[in-house]
Amino acid sequence: MVRRARSFRKLIGPFAALFLCEGAAKGETIEILAAASATEAVSALTEAVQRDLNIHLRPTFAGSSTLAKHIAAGAPAHLFLSADLAWIDYLQARGLLAPNGRIDLLGNRLVLLRRPDTAPPVTLSDLGQALGQERLIMGDPAHVPAGRYGRQALRYLKQWNAVKGRAVYGASVRDALALLARGQGRYAIAYTTDARVQGNLALAARFPAKSHQTIIYPLALIQGQAGAASRKVFSYLQSSDARAVFEHFGFTFLPPHR
């Protein structure tokens, strides 16, 4: 499901200093399509962009595959923040990224979450046994980056064959977590950032970083939409002000500190 962001007025104040940019068109709207796992951070940054750049940043959140396919089909978008490199590569291969308009912005970590009242922490090498007859909730590995990372990790841990018949897939990592929170399944694969904002779920285990591809969130400008306002937002999201917000929500910030 694609969701428009709600503002996070109380969160942004401590995290962004004044970032003056001359020439931003008053009331101009920039569309950013962002991975569902970045919902809270990007929502908070819409406040900073409005205040500091005088640009209205309007985010849309969904699974990275859904958003990339919407962009390829012509959906309005100036910027795209993907939860992995593959869906940025998908757009670049189709000539849909602006020149010099791509950067690896964020990092994340993969974890296993649980409902604290029904499931204990678990040793990942025993996950198949720990599931019993219940379900493992995860993003669809065919489309959702968190699902693909999760499948890689479970194969590395020699648990995939034991759990794949009991896996239930969501259209995004947040859809998967919603299923777990509603009482479906025993554990869910998600990101460290999800663990931080999902107050009704608890950490069950952390996947070893070597068990899956490095998790990278690239940010890209869309071809034909890389005007002055879009590039100001693109630059702002790489700034030290943005870094403070992203790190508050648990992301690793990849660009050099500015």
N, C-alpha and C positions, 0 to 999 in steps of 0.2 A: 504494500500500500504506500502511495506517495503522500507525504505529509508536509504541510506548510509549518514553518517554525513559529513557536510562541516566543515572545521576548523574555530575556532574563535580565531585567533592570537591576536587580540587587547584586548580580554577580559581576558586572563589568566594571563598576566604578573603581575598585581597587587595582584593576589589572592593566589599564591603558592610560598612558600619559598623552598629552596633547600632541597630535600628529598633523601639522599644518600642510595643506596642499592647496595651492592657488589654482583657480580655473575650473574646479569641479562644478558641473552644472547643477544648480539648485533643483532638488526634487528629482534628479535623474535616478532611474531604477536600473540596477544591475542584477541579473538573474544568476544565482549560483546553484548548481545542482551538486549535492553532496551526499556521500555515503551515510546511511542511517546511523552508523556508529559514531559519526561526528556531530550528531544533532545538537547536543547541549553546547559544545564549544562554538560551532558556527552560529548558533542562535545568539549566544552571548556577543559574538563579534559583530553581529548586525548593528547592535547599539553603538559600538565603537566606530564603525565605519560611518554611520549616520552623523555622529557627533564630530568626528575628527576630519572626515573628508567631505561632509555634506552630500553624501551619496546614499541613496536608499538601496541597501543590499537585501534582496528578496530570495531566501533559500527554499529549495525543495529537497526533501529527503526521501531516499528509497535505497534499495539494493544497487550496488554499482553497475551491475549488468543491465538492470532496468533503465537506469539513467543514461548509460552509454548508448543503448539502443534508441531511446527517445531522442537523444542529440543527433544520432545518425539519421533518424527519420525526420529531422527538421524542427524539433521542439525548441522553443526560445531558451537560449543559454548563452551566457557570456563566459562563465567559468565552470569548471568541473573538478571536484575533489573526489577522487576514487579511493577505495580501500585497497586497491592493489594496482600493480603496473599493467596487468593484462588488458584491462578495459580502457586504459589510456592508450596502450599500443593499438587496440582495436580501432580507436578513432584516428590515431595518427596514420595508420595504414590506409585509411580512407581519405586522407588529406583534409581532415577536419580540425586540426590544431593549428593555431597561429604560429608563425615563425618566432623562435626564441620565446615561446610561451609555455614552457613546461619545466617544472621543478619538482624534485622529491622533497615534500614538505614535512611529513610526519612519520613517526614510527609507532608501533604498538606491540603488545604481547598477547599471546593466546593462553586462555585459562579455561577451566571447567567450573561451572557454577552449579549451585544446588539450592533447593528450598531448605532453610535451616531446620525446619520442624520435621522433615520427612527423610532426609538423606544425610549421611555423615560425610566427612572428608574421605578421600579415596586415594589409594596408590594407583597411578595411571596404568602401570603394568598389569593390574588386576581389574581393569575397568569392566571387561566383559563379564567377569564373575560378579562384580559389585552391582551391575545392572539387574541381575536376576531376570525376572520376566518383564521388567519395565522398559521404558523407551529412553533412548538418547536423542535429545533435541539438538539440531544444528542447522546452519544454513545449507541450502542445496549445493553440494560440491560442484555441480555442473554450471552454476551461475554465480554463486555468492562467494566472495573471497574468503570469509571466515570459514565457510564450509570446506573450501578447497584446502586451506591451511590445516583445518581439523583432520581431513582425510589423510593428508601427508603425515601429520603427527601420529595418527593412529596406526598408519602403516609402519612408520619408523618404530613404534612401540610394539608392533606385532599384535595389535588389538583390532584392526579393522575387520578382519574376517569374523571375529567374535561378536562384533557389535553392529555391522552394517545391516543385518536383517531386522534389527530393532531400532534403526534410526528413523526419525521423523524430521522432515525438512521444512524449513521456513523460507519465504521469499527474500528475506534479509535477516541479518543477525538479530535485529530488534523484534522481528516477527517470531523468530525462534524463541527468544527470551519471553515473549508474551505468552507463548504456549506453556513454557515451564511455570511461569508465575500463576497461570490459571489452573495448575494442577496436573498438566499432562507431562509424562516422562519423569525421570529421576534426576538426570543431569543434563546440562546444556553446555555446548562449546561456544565461547564468546571471547571478547577482548578484555584486557585489564581495564580499559576505559569504561566498558559496560559494567564491570564489577563495582566501579566507583560510584556510578549513578543509579544502579538498581538496588535500592534500599531494602527490597523484599527478598533479595537473593544473597547467598553467601558464597565465598570462595571454597571450592572443593579441592582444587589442585592447580598447579601451574605447569604448562607444557614446557619441556626444555626448548630453548631457542634453536638448538641444532636439529630438532625434530621436524622442522618445516622451513619453507622459504622465509627469508627475512620479510617482515611485514612493513610495507612502505605505502604511504598515502601520497600519490603525486597530485599536484595541482596544475591545471592547464587552462590556457586561454583558448577559446573556440575561434576557429577561422571565420573571418568576416565580422567578428564582434570585439576585436581588440582595439577599441578606441581609447581615448585618453582616460576616461573614467574607469574602464575595465582594467587598464594597466595600473592605475593608481591603487585599485583594490588588490590586484595581483601582487603588487609590491608591498602593500600594507600587511597582507597576510603572511609575509616573510619577515616582518619587522619584530623588534624586541617587544613592542606592545602586544602583538598577536601571540608571540611566544609565551608570555606570561599566562594568557588565557588558555592556550592549548595545553601547557604543562599543568595548569590547575586541574584540568579534566583528565590528566593521566597520560597524555601523549608525550612521546619523545619528539623534540623539535630538531629537524635535520639541517636546515640552512645555517650558515655561519651567523653568529650573533651580530646584530647591527647596532 
